[in-house]
């Protein structure tokens, strides 16, 4: 439906020992992910967020280097999505942001994310 509300967002995902899938493009065997606690993943993610908010890095640069999601090759861009297409905590956070805003840490079954709403 054309009238269905959609957002466009980018994200940075840091997986950890509690993530449902412990492998990523940068850690195919899951060795680092399996040895990373949720708290360590969140702390790393918030340090990355601070470097973006302070202007030291761009969201796209950080996503390309650090995200455990394959969207890293697109600077974290997930494109447009509507309700019911993402995990509930991710969806709620993305829809709550205004364009240009960056979320705090968001936990899902995939790991810990920060989300940048781009549209």
Jmol script that loads the backbone (N, CA, C; Angstrom):
load data "model"
ATOM      1  N   UNK A   1       0.826  -1.194   0.000  1.00  0.00           N
ATOM      2  CA  UNK A   1       0.000   0.000   0.000  1.00  0.00           C
ATOM      3  C   UNK A   1       0.867   1.253   0.000  1.00  0.00           C
ATOM      4  N   UNK A   2       0.577   2.167  -0.842  1.00  0.00           N
ATOM      5  CA  UNK A   2       1.363   3.398  -0.931  1.00  0.00           C
ATOM      6  C   UNK A   2       1.194   4.266   0.303  1.00  0.00           C
ATOM      7  N   UNK A   3       0.067   4.146   0.987  1.00  0.00           N
ATOM      8  CA  UNK A   3      -0.184   5.010   2.148  1.00  0.00           C
ATOM      9  C   UNK A   3       0.447   4.471   3.432  1.00  0.00           C
ATOM     10  N   UNK A   4       0.963   3.258   3.390  1.00  0.00           N
ATOM     11  CA  UNK A   4       1.579   2.681   4.579  1.00  0.00           C
ATOM     12  C   UNK A   4       2.794   3.500   5.008  1.00  0.00           C
ATOM     13  N   UNK A   5       2.860   3.787   6.291  1.00  0.00           N
ATOM     14  CA  UNK A   5       3.981   4.566   6.824  1.00  0.00           C
ATOM     15  C   UNK A   5       5.277   3.772   6.701  1.00  0.00           C
ATOM     16  N   UNK A   6       6.298   4.439   6.180  1.00  0.00           N
ATOM     17  CA  UNK A   6       7.616   3.825   6.068  1.00  0.00           C
ATOM     18  C   UNK A   6       8.671   4.807   6.550  1.00  0.00           C
ATOM     19  N   UNK A   7       9.806   4.253   6.940  1.00  0.00           N
ATOM     20  CA  UNK A   7      10.963   5.067   7.289  1.00  0.00           C
ATOM     21  C   UNK A   7      12.142   4.545   6.479  1.00  0.00           C
ATOM     22  N   UNK A   8      13.159   5.364   6.394  1.00  0.00           N
ATOM     23  CA  UNK A   8      14.431   4.913   5.835  1.00  0.00           C
ATOM     24  C   UNK A   8      15.453   5.086   6.937  1.00  0.00           C
ATOM     25  N   UNK A   9      16.284   4.082   7.129  1.00  0.00           N
ATOM     26  CA  UNK A   9      17.244   4.128   8.222  1.00  0.00           C
ATOM     27  C   UNK A   9      18.518   3.389   7.859  1.00  0.00           C
ATOM     28  N   UNK A  10      19.564   3.768   8.584  1.00  0.00           N
ATOM     29  CA  UNK A  10      20.842   3.065   8.548  1.00  0.00           C
ATOM     30  C   UNK A  10      21.111   2.599   9.971  1.00  0.00           C
ATOM     31  N   UNK A  11      21.960   1.600  10.114  1.00  0.00           N
ATOM     32  CA  UNK A  11      22.277   1.143  11.467  1.00  0.00           C
ATOM     33  C   UNK A  11      23.693   0.606  11.537  1.00  0.00           C
ATOM     34  N   UNK A  12      24.145   0.495  12.764  1.00  0.00           N
ATOM     35  CA  UNK A  12      25.398  -0.177  13.074  1.00  0.00           C
ATOM     36  C   UNK A  12      25.041  -1.272  14.064  1.00  0.00           C
ATOM     37  N   UNK A  13      25.404  -2.481  13.746  1.00  0.00           N
ATOM     38  CA  UNK A  13      25.112  -3.646  14.583  1.00  0.00           C
ATOM     39  C   UNK A  13      26.412  -4.188  15.158  1.00  0.00           C
ATOM     40  N   UNK A  14      26.414  -4.395  16.461  1.00  0.00           N
ATOM     41  CA  UNK A  14      27.522  -5.100  17.112  1.00  0.00           C
ATOM     42  C   UNK A  14      26.918  -6.366  17.730  1.00  0.00           C
ATOM     43  N   UNK A  15      27.369  -7.511  17.227  1.00  0.00           N
ATOM     44  CA  UNK A  15      26.885  -8.792  17.756  1.00  0.00           C
ATOM     45  C   UNK A  15      27.658  -9.158  19.012  1.00  0.00           C
ATOM     46  N   UNK A  16      27.081 -10.071  19.801  1.00  0.00           N
ATOM     47  CA  UNK A  16      27.712 -10.517  21.042  1.00  0.00           C
ATOM     48  C   UNK A  16      27.336 -11.965  21.318  1.00  0.00           C
ATOM     49  N   UNK A  17      27.816 -12.490  22.424  1.00  0.00           N
ATOM     50  CA  UNK A  17      27.616 -13.900  22.757  1.00  0.00           C
ATOM     51  C   UNK A  17      26.146 -14.306  22.819  1.00  0.00           C
ATOM     52  N   UNK A  18      25.242 -13.361  23.070  1.00  0.00           N
ATOM     53  CA  UNK A  18      23.811 -13.658  23.135  1.00  0.00           C
ATOM     54  C   UNK A  18      23.075 -13.478  21.819  1.00  0.00           C
ATOM     55  N   UNK A  19      23.783 -13.079  20.768  1.00  0.00           N
ATOM     56  CA  UNK A  19      23.149 -12.870  19.464  1.00  0.00           C
ATOM     57  C   UNK A  19      22.680 -14.191  18.887  1.00  0.00           C
ATOM     58  N   UNK A  20      21.579 -14.154  18.160  1.00  0.00           N
ATOM     59  CA  UNK A  20      21.020 -15.402  17.629  1.00  0.00           C
ATOM     60  C   UNK A  20      21.911 -16.057  16.581  1.00  0.00           C
ATOM     61  N   UNK A  21      22.705 -15.280  15.866  1.00  0.00           N
ATOM     62  CA  UNK A  21      23.634 -15.825  14.880  1.00  0.00           C
ATOM     63  C   UNK A  21      25.005 -15.235  15.165  1.00  0.00           C
ATOM     64  N   UNK A  22      25.944 -16.079  15.530  1.00  0.00           N
ATOM     65  CA  UNK A  22      27.256 -15.598  15.985  1.00  0.00           C
ATOM     66  C   UNK A  22      28.293 -15.606  14.867  1.00  0.00           C
ATOM     67  N   UNK A  23      27.933 -15.052  13.729  1.00  0.00           N
ATOM     68  CA  UNK A  23      28.877 -14.912  12.625  1.00  0.00           C
ATOM     69  C   UNK A  23      28.516 -13.639  11.881  1.00  0.00           C
ATOM     70  N   UNK A  24      29.501 -13.047  11.238  1.00  0.00           N
ATOM     71  CA  UNK A  24      29.247 -11.873  10.421  1.00  0.00           C
ATOM     72  C   UNK A  24      30.280 -11.822   9.317  1.00  0.00           C
ATOM     73  N   UNK A  25      30.119 -10.861   8.425  1.00  0.00           N
ATOM     74  CA  UNK A  25      31.059 -10.715   7.311  1.00  0.00           C
ATOM     75  C   UNK A  25      32.480 -10.484   7.807  1.00  0.00           C
ATOM     76  N   UNK A  26      32.639  -9.854   8.975  1.00  0.00           N
ATOM     77  CA  UNK A  26      33.996  -9.577   9.459  1.00  0.00           C
ATOM     78  C   UNK A  26      34.473 -10.605  10.486  1.00  0.00           C
ATOM     79  N   UNK A  27      33.597 -11.485  10.910  1.00  0.00           N
ATOM     80  CA  UNK A  27      33.947 -12.547  11.867  1.00  0.00           C
ATOM     81  C   UNK A  27      33.199 -13.821  11.456  1.00  0.00           C
ATOM     82  N   UNK A  28      33.561 -14.395  10.288  1.00  0.00           N
ATOM     83  CA  UNK A  28      32.787 -15.512   9.738  1.00  0.00           C
ATOM     84  C   UNK A  28      32.713 -16.745  10.634  1.00  0.00           C
ATOM     85  N   UNK A  29      33.729 -16.957  11.469  1.00  0.00           N
ATOM     86  CA  UNK A  29      33.708 -18.109  12.376  1.00  0.00           C
ATOM     87  C   UNK A  29      33.062 -17.776  13.714  1.00  0.00           C
ATOM     88  N   UNK A  30      32.774 -16.520  13.945  1.00  0.00           N
ATOM     89  CA  UNK A  30      32.119 -16.110  15.182  1.00  0.00           C
ATOM     90  C   UNK A  30      33.001 -16.147  16.414  1.00  0.00           C
ATOM     91  N   UNK A  31      34.305 -16.191  16.240  1.00  0.00           N
ATOM     92  CA  UNK A  31      35.207 -16.288  17.400  1.00  0.00           C
ATOM     93  C   UNK A  31      35.156 -15.035  18.266  1.00  0.00           C
ATOM     94  N   UNK A  32      35.241 -13.864  17.643  1.00  0.00           N
ATOM     95  CA  UNK A  32      35.206 -12.608  18.398  1.00  0.00           C
ATOM     96  C   UNK A  32      33.817 -12.386  18.979  1.00  0.00           C
ATOM     97  N   UNK A  33      32.802 -12.622  18.164  1.00  0.00           N
ATOM     98  CA  UNK A  33      31.421 -12.427  18.617  1.00  0.00           C
ATOM     99  C   UNK A  33      31.117 -13.311  19.817  1.00  0.00           C
ATOM    100  N   UNK A  34      31.505 -14.568  19.767  1.00  0.00           N
ATOM    101  CA  UNK A  34      31.224 -15.505  20.866  1.00  0.00           C
ATOM    102  C   UNK A  34      31.944 -15.123  22.152  1.00  0.00           C
ATOM    103  N   UNK A  35      33.016 -14.357  22.044  1.00  0.00           N
ATOM    104  CA  UNK A  35      33.789 -13.950  23.226  1.00  0.00           C
ATOM    105  C   UNK A  35      33.430 -12.539  23.700  1.00  0.00           C
ATOM    106  N   UNK A  36      32.428 -11.926  23.073  1.00  0.00           N
ATOM    107  CA  UNK A  36      32.040 -10.555  23.411  1.00  0.00           C
ATOM    108  C   UNK A  36      30.766 -10.563  24.244  1.00  0.00           C
ATOM    109  N   UNK A  37      30.820  -9.943  25.415  1.00  0.00           N
ATOM    110  CA  UNK A  37      29.613  -9.850  26.240  1.00  0.00           C
ATOM    111  C   UNK A  37      28.691  -8.774  25.682  1.00  0.00           C
ATOM    112  N   UNK A  38      27.447  -8.796  26.085  1.00  0.00           N
ATOM    113  CA  UNK A  38      26.489  -7.781  25.662  1.00  0.00           C
ATOM    114  C   UNK A  38      26.955  -6.410  26.147  1.00  0.00           C
ATOM    115  N   UNK A  39      27.447  -6.335  27.387  1.00  0.00           N
ATOM    116  CA  UNK A  39      27.897  -5.055  27.933  1.00  0.00           C
ATOM    117  C   UNK A  39      29.086  -4.502  27.157  1.00  0.00           C
ATOM    118  N   UNK A  40      30.017  -5.369  26.779  1.00  0.00           N
ATOM    119  CA  UNK A  40      31.181  -4.928  25.997  1.00  0.00           C
ATOM    120  C   UNK A  40      30.739  -4.449  24.615  1.00  0.00           C
ATOM    121  N   UNK A  41      29.783  -5.161  24.000  1.00  0.00           N
ATOM    122  CA  UNK A  41      29.272  -4.756  22.690  1.00  0.00           C
ATOM    123  C   UNK A  41      28.594  -3.394  22.790  1.00  0.00           C
ATOM    124  N   UNK A  42      27.786  -3.192  23.822  1.00  0.00           N
ATOM    125  CA  UNK A  42      27.086  -1.915  24.008  1.00  0.00           C
ATOM    126  C   UNK A  42      28.074  -0.779  24.271  1.00  0.00           C
ATOM    127  N   UNK A  43      29.103  -1.038  25.073  1.00  0.00           N
ATOM    128  CA  UNK A  43      30.107  -0.008  25.365  1.00  0.00           C
ATOM    129  C   UNK A  43      30.855   0.383  24.092  1.00  0.00           C
ATOM    130  N   UNK A  44      31.226  -0.601  23.289  1.00  0.00           N
ATOM    131  CA  UNK A  44      31.896  -0.345  22.015  1.00  0.00           C
ATOM    132  C   UNK A  44      30.981   0.479  21.104  1.00  0.00           C
ATOM    133  N   UNK A  45      29.736   0.098  21.029  1.00  0.00           N
ATOM    134  CA  UNK A  45      28.771   0.796  20.184  1.00  0.00           C
ATOM    135  C   UNK A  45      28.576   2.243  20.625  1.00  0.00           C
ATOM    136  N   UNK A  46      28.496   2.482  21.919  1.00  0.00           N
ATOM    137  CA  UNK A  46      28.290   3.844  22.410  1.00  0.00           C
ATOM    138  C   UNK A  46      29.537   4.712  22.175  1.00  0.00           C
ATOM    139  N   UNK A  47      30.725   4.112  22.226  1.00  0.00           N
ATOM    140  CA  UNK A  47      31.947   4.852  21.895  1.00  0.00           C
ATOM    141  C   UNK A  47      31.935   5.240  20.413  1.00  0.00           C
ATOM    142  N   UNK A  48      31.472   4.333  19.562  1.00  0.00           N
ATOM    143  CA  UNK A  48      31.347   4.633  18.141  1.00  0.00           C
ATOM    144  C   UNK A  48      30.320   5.747  17.924  1.00  0.00           C
ATOM    145  N   UNK A  49      29.204   5.675  18.651  1.00  0.00           N
ATOM    146  CA  UNK A  49      28.160   6.705  18.554  1.00  0.00           C
ATOM    147  C   UNK A  49      28.725   8.070  18.947  1.00  0.00           C
ATOM    148  N   UNK A  50      29.509   8.087  20.035  1.00  0.00           N
ATOM    149  CA  UNK A  50      30.116   9.346  20.488  1.00  0.00           C
ATOM    150  C   UNK A  50      31.011   9.954  19.409  1.00  0.00           C
ATOM    151  N   UNK A  51      31.762   9.114  18.700  1.00  0.00           N
ATOM    152  CA  UNK A  51      32.658   9.641  17.652  1.00  0.00           C
ATOM    153  C   UNK A  51      31.853  10.214  16.488  1.00  0.00           C
ATOM    154  N   UNK A  52      30.674   9.677  16.246  1.00  0.00           N
ATOM    155  CA  UNK A  52      29.802  10.199  15.183  1.00  0.00           C
ATOM    156  C   UNK A  52      29.176  11.525  15.628  1.00  0.00           C
ATOM    157  N   UNK A  53      28.600  11.528  16.821  1.00  0.00           N
ATOM    158  CA  UNK A  53      27.912  12.720  17.333  1.00  0.00           C
ATOM    159  C   UNK A  53      28.885  13.894  17.489  1.00  0.00           C
ATOM    160  N   UNK A  54      30.126  13.604  17.858  1.00  0.00           N
ATOM    161  CA  UNK A  54      31.119  14.662  18.053  1.00  0.00           C
ATOM    162  C   UNK A  54      31.697  15.171  16.724  1.00  0.00           C
ATOM    163  N   UNK A  55      31.395  14.475  15.633  1.00  0.00           N
ATOM    164  CA  UNK A  55      31.886  14.898  14.327  1.00  0.00           C
ATOM    165  C   UNK A  55      33.239  14.321  13.947  1.00  0.00           C
ATOM    166  N   UNK A  56      33.804  13.446  14.787  1.00  0.00           N
ATOM    167  CA  UNK A  56      35.099  12.829  14.467  1.00  0.00           C
ATOM    168  C   UNK A  56      34.995  11.857  13.301  1.00  0.00           C
ATOM    169  N   UNK A  57      33.825  11.235  13.156  1.00  0.00           N
ATOM    170  CA  UNK A  57      33.594  10.249  12.095  1.00  0.00           C
ATOM    171  C   UNK A  57      32.191  10.437  11.550  1.00  0.00           C
ATOM    172  N   UNK A  58      31.959   9.921  10.339  1.00  0.00           N
ATOM    173  CA  UNK A  58      30.596   9.922   9.820  1.00  0.00           C
ATOM    174  C   UNK A  58      29.951   8.572  10.136  1.00  0.00           C
ATOM    175  N   UNK A  59      28.640   8.561  10.156  1.00  0.00           N
ATOM    176  CA  UNK A  59      27.905   7.326  10.410  1.00  0.00           C
ATOM    177  C   UNK A  59      28.312   6.268   9.384  1.00  0.00           C
ATOM    178  N   UNK A  60      28.376   6.675   8.123  1.00  0.00           N
ATOM    179  CA  UNK A  60      28.694   5.747   7.039  1.00  0.00           C
ATOM    180  C   UNK A  60      30.084   5.134   7.200  1.00  0.00           C
ATOM    181  N   UNK A  61      31.065   5.954   7.577  1.00  0.00           N
ATOM    182  CA  UNK A  61      32.427   5.445   7.781  1.00  0.00           C
ATOM    183  C   UNK A  61      32.451   4.398   8.896  1.00  0.00           C
ATOM    184  N   UNK A  62      31.806   4.736  10.006  1.00  0.00           N
ATOM    185  CA  UNK A  62      31.809   3.828  11.160  1.00  0.00           C
ATOM    186  C   UNK A  62      31.069   2.536  10.818  1.00  0.00           C
ATOM    187  N   UNK A  63      29.923   2.653  10.172  1.00  0.00           N
ATOM    188  CA  UNK A  63      29.166   1.451   9.792  1.00  0.00           C
ATOM    189  C   UNK A  63      29.987   0.565   8.862  1.00  0.00           C
ATOM    190  N   UNK A  64      30.644   1.173   7.891  1.00  0.00           N
ATOM    191  CA  UNK A  64      31.429   0.399   6.920  1.00  0.00           C
ATOM    192  C   UNK A  64      32.549  -0.395   7.575  1.00  0.00           C
ATOM    193  N   UNK A  65      33.129   0.170   8.630  1.00  0.00           N
ATOM    194  CA  UNK A  65      34.260  -0.486   9.302  1.00  0.00           C
ATOM    195  C   UNK A  65      33.847  -1.404  10.440  1.00  0.00           C
ATOM    196  N   UNK A  66      32.795  -1.058  11.162  1.00  0.00           N
ATOM    197  CA  UNK A  66      32.530  -1.730  12.429  1.00  0.00           C
ATOM    198  C   UNK A  66      31.257  -2.556  12.515  1.00  0.00           C
ATOM    199  N   UNK A  67      30.285  -2.331  11.642  1.00  0.00           N
ATOM    200  CA  UNK A  67      29.013  -3.038  11.768  1.00  0.00           C
ATOM    201  C   UNK A  67      29.166  -4.513  11.418  1.00  0.00           C
ATOM    202  N   UNK A  68      28.482  -5.359  12.182  1.00  0.00           N
ATOM    203  CA  UNK A  68      28.471  -6.794  11.910  1.00  0.00           C
ATOM    204  C   UNK A  68      27.397  -7.177  10.902  1.00  0.00           C
ATOM    205  N   UNK A  69      26.655  -6.216  10.390  1.00  0.00           N
ATOM    206  CA  UNK A  69      25.609  -6.471   9.398  1.00  0.00           C
ATOM    207  C   UNK A  69      26.178  -6.320   7.993  1.00  0.00           C
ATOM    208  N   UNK A  70      25.671  -7.092   7.053  1.00  0.00           N
ATOM    209  CA  UNK A  70      26.132  -6.973   5.666  1.00  0.00           C
ATOM    210  C   UNK A  70      25.782  -5.614   5.065  1.00  0.00           C
ATOM    211  N   UNK A  71      24.888  -4.849   5.715  1.00  0.00           N
ATOM    212  CA  UNK A  71      24.581  -3.491   5.245  1.00  0.00           C
ATOM    213  C   UNK A  71      25.799  -2.575   5.395  1.00  0.00           C
ATOM    214  N   UNK A  72      26.840  -3.043   6.065  1.00  0.00           N
ATOM    215  CA  UNK A  72      28.079  -2.260   6.220  1.00  0.00           C
ATOM    216  C   UNK A  72      28.621  -1.829   4.860  1.00  0.00           C
ATOM    217  N   UNK A  73      28.464  -2.682   3.845  1.00  0.00           N
ATOM    218  CA  UNK A  73      28.977  -2.329   2.516  1.00  0.00           C
ATOM    219  C   UNK A  73      28.212  -1.170   1.888  1.00  0.00           C
ATOM    220  N   UNK A  74      27.053  -0.802   2.474  1.00  0.00           N
ATOM    221  CA  UNK A  74      26.269   0.352   2.023  1.00  0.00           C
ATOM    222  C   UNK A  74      26.277   1.456   3.090  1.00  0.00           C
ATOM    223  N   UNK A  75      27.291   1.464   3.932  1.00  0.00           N
ATOM    224  CA  UNK A  75      27.361   2.462   4.996  1.00  0.00           C
ATOM    225  C   UNK A  75      26.272   2.299   6.040  1.00  0.00           C
ATOM    226  N   UNK A  76      25.749   1.086   6.147  1.00  0.00           N
ATOM    227  CA  UNK A  76      24.704   0.789   7.124  1.00  0.00           C
ATOM    228  C   UNK A  76      23.290   0.990   6.616  1.00  0.00           C
ATOM    229  N   UNK A  77      23.130   1.449   5.373  1.00  0.00           N
ATOM    230  CA  UNK A  77      21.808   1.763   4.828  1.00  0.00           C
ATOM    231  C   UNK A  77      20.948   0.511   4.679  1.00  0.00           C
ATOM    232  N   UNK A  78      19.760   0.560   5.281  1.00  0.00           N
ATOM    233  CA  UNK A  78      18.803  -0.541   5.189  1.00  0.00           C
ATOM    234  C   UNK A  78      17.695  -0.252   4.184  1.00  0.00           C
ATOM    235  N   UNK A  79      17.687   0.949   3.631  1.00  0.00           N
ATOM    236  CA  UNK A  79      16.621   1.322   2.705  1.00  0.00           C
ATOM    237  C   UNK A  79      15.335   1.644   3.464  1.00  0.00           C
ATOM    238  N   UNK A  80      14.230   1.642   2.742  1.00  0.00           N
ATOM    239  CA  UNK A  80      12.923   1.954   3.334  1.00  0.00           C
ATOM    240  C   UNK A  80      12.281   0.677   3.857  1.00  0.00           C
ATOM    241  N   UNK A  81      11.564   0.796   4.964  1.00  0.00           N
ATOM    242  CA  UNK A  81      10.818  -0.345   5.490  1.00  0.00           C
ATOM    243  C   UNK A  81       9.602   0.150   6.248  1.00  0.00           C
ATOM    244  N   UNK A  82       8.604  -0.707   6.301  1.00  0.00           N
ATOM    245  CA  UNK A  82       7.371  -0.396   7.013  1.00  0.00           C
ATOM    246  C   UNK A  82       7.277  -1.180   8.306  1.00  0.00           C
ATOM    247  N   UNK A  83       6.176  -1.011   8.973  1.00  0.00           N
ATOM    248  CA  UNK A  83       5.959  -1.727  10.229  1.00  0.00           C
ATOM    249  C   UNK A  83       5.815  -3.223   9.954  1.00  0.00           C
ATOM    250  N   UNK A  84       6.353  -4.018  10.878  1.00  0.00           N
ATOM    251  CA  UNK A  84       6.261  -5.466  10.748  1.00  0.00           C
ATOM    252  C   UNK A  84       7.382  -6.091   9.932  1.00  0.00           C
ATOM    253  N   UNK A  85       8.337  -5.290   9.461  1.00  0.00           N
ATOM    254  CA  UNK A  85       9.417  -5.835   8.646  1.00  0.00           C
ATOM    255  C   UNK A  85      10.712  -6.043   9.427  1.00  0.00           C
ATOM    256  N   UNK A  86      10.836  -5.394  10.566  1.00  0.00           N
ATOM    257  CA  UNK A  86      12.044  -5.500  11.389  1.00  0.00           C
ATOM    258  C   UNK A  86      11.657  -6.064  12.757  1.00  0.00           C
ATOM    259  N   UNK A  87      12.669  -6.472  13.533  1.00  0.00           N
ATOM    260  CA  UNK A  87      12.388  -6.910  14.897  1.00  0.00           C
ATOM    261  C   UNK A  87      11.757  -5.746  15.661  1.00  0.00           C
ATOM    262  N   UNK A  88      10.806  -6.068  16.529  1.00  0.00           N
ATOM    263  CA  UNK A  88       9.981  -5.059  17.192  1.00  0.00           C
ATOM    264  C   UNK A  88      10.782  -3.933  17.863  1.00  0.00           C
ATOM    265  N   UNK A  89      11.810  -4.219  18.688  1.00  0.00           N
ATOM    266  CA  UNK A  89      12.539  -3.115  19.325  1.00  0.00           C
ATOM    267  C   UNK A  89      13.208  -2.198  18.302  1.00  0.00           C
ATOM    268  N   UNK A  90      13.715  -2.779  17.222  1.00  0.00           N
ATOM    269  CA  UNK A  90      14.368  -1.999  16.174  1.00  0.00           C
ATOM    270  C   UNK A  90      13.341  -1.106  15.486  1.00  0.00           C
ATOM    271  N   UNK A  91      12.212  -1.696  15.122  1.00  0.00           N
ATOM    272  CA  UNK A  91      11.142  -0.950  14.462  1.00  0.00           C
ATOM    273  C   UNK A  91      10.654   0.212  15.327  1.00  0.00           C
ATOM    274  N   UNK A  92      10.399  -0.061  16.591  1.00  0.00           N
ATOM    275  CA  UNK A  92       9.899   0.988  17.483  1.00  0.00           C
ATOM    276  C   UNK A  92      10.894   2.144  17.593  1.00  0.00           C
ATOM    277  N   UNK A  93      12.167   1.819  17.708  1.00  0.00           N
ATOM    278  CA  UNK A  93      13.191   2.865  17.819  1.00  0.00           C
ATOM    279  C   UNK A  93      13.290   3.666  16.516  1.00  0.00           C
ATOM    280  N   UNK A  94      13.288   2.981  15.384  1.00  0.00           N
ATOM    281  CA  UNK A  94      13.428   3.665  14.091  1.00  0.00           C
ATOM    282  C   UNK A  94      12.256   4.607  13.838  1.00  0.00           C
ATOM    283  N   UNK A  95      11.040   4.156  14.127  1.00  0.00           N
ATOM    284  CA  UNK A  95       9.860   4.981  13.893  1.00  0.00           C
ATOM    285  C   UNK A  95       9.757   6.134  14.898  1.00  0.00           C
ATOM    286  N   UNK A  96      10.385   6.005  16.052  1.00  0.00           N
ATOM    287  CA  UNK A  96      10.334   7.058  17.072  1.00  0.00           C
ATOM    288  C   UNK A  96      11.301   8.206  16.778  1.00  0.00           C
ATOM    289  N   UNK A  97      12.307   7.941  15.942  1.00  0.00           N
ATOM    290  CA  UNK A  97      13.292   8.969  15.609  1.00  0.00           C
ATOM    291  C   UNK A  97      12.745   9.937  14.566  1.00  0.00           C
ATOM    292  N   UNK A  98      13.267  11.144  14.575  1.00  0.00           N
ATOM    293  CA  UNK A  98      13.022  12.098  13.490  1.00  0.00           C
ATOM    294  C   UNK A  98      14.182  11.951  12.504  1.00  0.00           C
ATOM    295  N   UNK A  99      13.969  12.353  11.265  1.00  0.00           N
ATOM    296  CA  UNK A  99      15.032  12.273  10.257  1.00  0.00           C
ATOM    297  C   UNK A  99      16.269  13.012  10.763  1.00  0.00           C
ATOM    298  N   UNK A 100      17.414  12.341  10.670  1.00  0.00           N
ATOM    299  CA  UNK A 100      18.676  12.916  11.117  1.00  0.00           C
ATOM    300  C   UNK A 100      19.057  12.567  12.546  1.00  0.00           C
ATOM    301  N   UNK A 101      18.137  11.981  13.304  1.00  0.00           N
ATOM    302  CA  UNK A 101      18.435  11.605  14.700  1.00  0.00           C
ATOM    303  C   UNK A 101      19.069  10.231  14.775  1.00  0.00           C
ATOM    304  N   UNK A 102      19.919  10.060  15.795  1.00  0.00           N
ATOM    305  CA  UNK A 102      20.586   8.778  16.054  1.00  0.00           C
ATOM    306  C   UNK A 102      20.080   8.252  17.395  1.00  0.00           C
ATOM    307  N   UNK A 103      19.729   6.987  17.412  1.00  0.00           N
ATOM    308  CA  UNK A 103      19.207   6.364  18.637  1.00  0.00           C
ATOM    309  C   UNK A 103      20.319   6.097  19.647  1.00  0.00           C
ATOM    310  N   UNK A 104      19.908   5.797  20.861  1.00  0.00           N
ATOM    311  CA  UNK A 104      20.800   5.190  21.836  1.00  0.00           C
ATOM    312  C   UNK A 104      20.883   3.708  21.471  1.00  0.00           C
ATOM    313  N   UNK A 105      21.516   2.908  22.294  1.00  0.00           N
ATOM    314  CA  UNK A 105      21.633   1.471  22.030  1.00  0.00           C
ATOM    315  C   UNK A 105      20.253   0.815  22.019  1.00  0.00           C
ATOM    316  N   UNK A 106      20.030  -0.036  21.027  1.00  0.00           N
ATOM    317  CA  UNK A 106      18.779  -0.773  20.877  1.00  0.00           C
ATOM    318  C   UNK A 106      19.128  -2.254  20.837  1.00  0.00           C
ATOM    319  N   UNK A 107      18.562  -3.023  21.772  1.00  0.00           N
ATOM    320  CA  UNK A 107      18.810  -4.463  21.821  1.00  0.00           C
ATOM    321  C   UNK A 107      17.780  -5.229  21.010  1.00  0.00           C
ATOM    322  N   UNK A 108      18.269  -6.162  20.180  1.00  0.00           N
ATOM    323  CA  UNK A 108      17.394  -7.110  19.484  1.00  0.00           C
ATOM    324  C   UNK A 108      18.030  -8.492  19.598  1.00  0.00           C
ATOM    325  N   UNK A 109      17.361  -9.489  19.037  1.00  0.00           N
ATOM    326  CA  UNK A 109      17.927 -10.835  19.029  1.00  0.00           C
ATOM    327  C   UNK A 109      19.211 -10.906  18.196  1.00  0.00           C
ATOM    328  N   UNK A 110      19.411  -9.937  17.321  1.00  0.00           N
ATOM    329  CA  UNK A 110      20.605  -9.923  16.466  1.00  0.00           C
ATOM    330  C   UNK A 110      21.826  -9.353  17.165  1.00  0.00           C
ATOM    331  N   UNK A 111      21.616  -8.488  18.161  1.00  0.00           N
ATOM    332  CA  UNK A 111      22.718  -7.839  18.854  1.00  0.00           C
ATOM    333  C   UNK A 111      22.296  -6.450  19.306  1.00  0.00           C
ATOM    334  N   UNK A 112      23.269  -5.555  19.395  1.00  0.00           N
ATOM    335  CA  UNK A 112      23.017  -4.186  19.842  1.00  0.00           C
ATOM    336  C   UNK A 112      23.225  -3.249  18.648  1.00  0.00           C
ATOM    337  N   UNK A 113      22.298  -2.325  18.453  1.00  0.00           N
ATOM    338  CA  UNK A 113      22.327  -1.420  17.309  1.00  0.00           C
ATOM    339  C   UNK A 113      22.309   0.039  17.753  1.00  0.00           C
ATOM    340  N   UNK A 114      22.812   0.909  16.889  1.00  0.00           N
ATOM    341  CA  UNK A 114      22.403   2.309  16.897  1.00  0.00           C
ATOM    342  C   UNK A 114      21.798   2.546  15.527  1.00  0.00           C
ATOM    343  N   UNK A 115      20.771   3.361  15.507  1.00  0.00           N
ATOM    344  CA  UNK A 115      19.997   3.585  14.288  1.00  0.00           C
ATOM    345  C   UNK A 115      20.036   5.066  13.939  1.00  0.00           C
ATOM    346  N   UNK A 116      20.264   5.364  12.683  1.00  0.00           N
ATOM    347  CA  UNK A 116      20.185   6.712  12.149  1.00  0.00           C
ATOM    348  C   UNK A 116      18.987   6.735  11.199  1.00  0.00           C
ATOM    349  N   UNK A 117      17.981   7.537  11.557  1.00  0.00           N
ATOM    350  CA  UNK A 117      16.841   7.661  10.643  1.00  0.00           C
ATOM    351  C   UNK A 117      17.214   8.652   9.551  1.00  0.00           C
ATOM    352  N   UNK A 118      17.132   8.214   8.319  1.00  0.00           N
ATOM    353  CA  UNK A 118      17.548   9.048   7.193  1.00  0.00           C
ATOM    354  C   UNK A 118      16.359   9.558   6.390  1.00  0.00           C
ATOM    355  N   UNK A 119      15.175   9.052   6.635  1.00  0.00           N
ATOM    356  CA  UNK A 119      14.007   9.526   5.902  1.00  0.00           C
ATOM    357  C   UNK A 119      12.732   8.930   6.414  1.00  0.00           C
TER     358      UNK A 119
END
end "model"
wireframe off; spacefill off
backbone 0.3
color backbone group
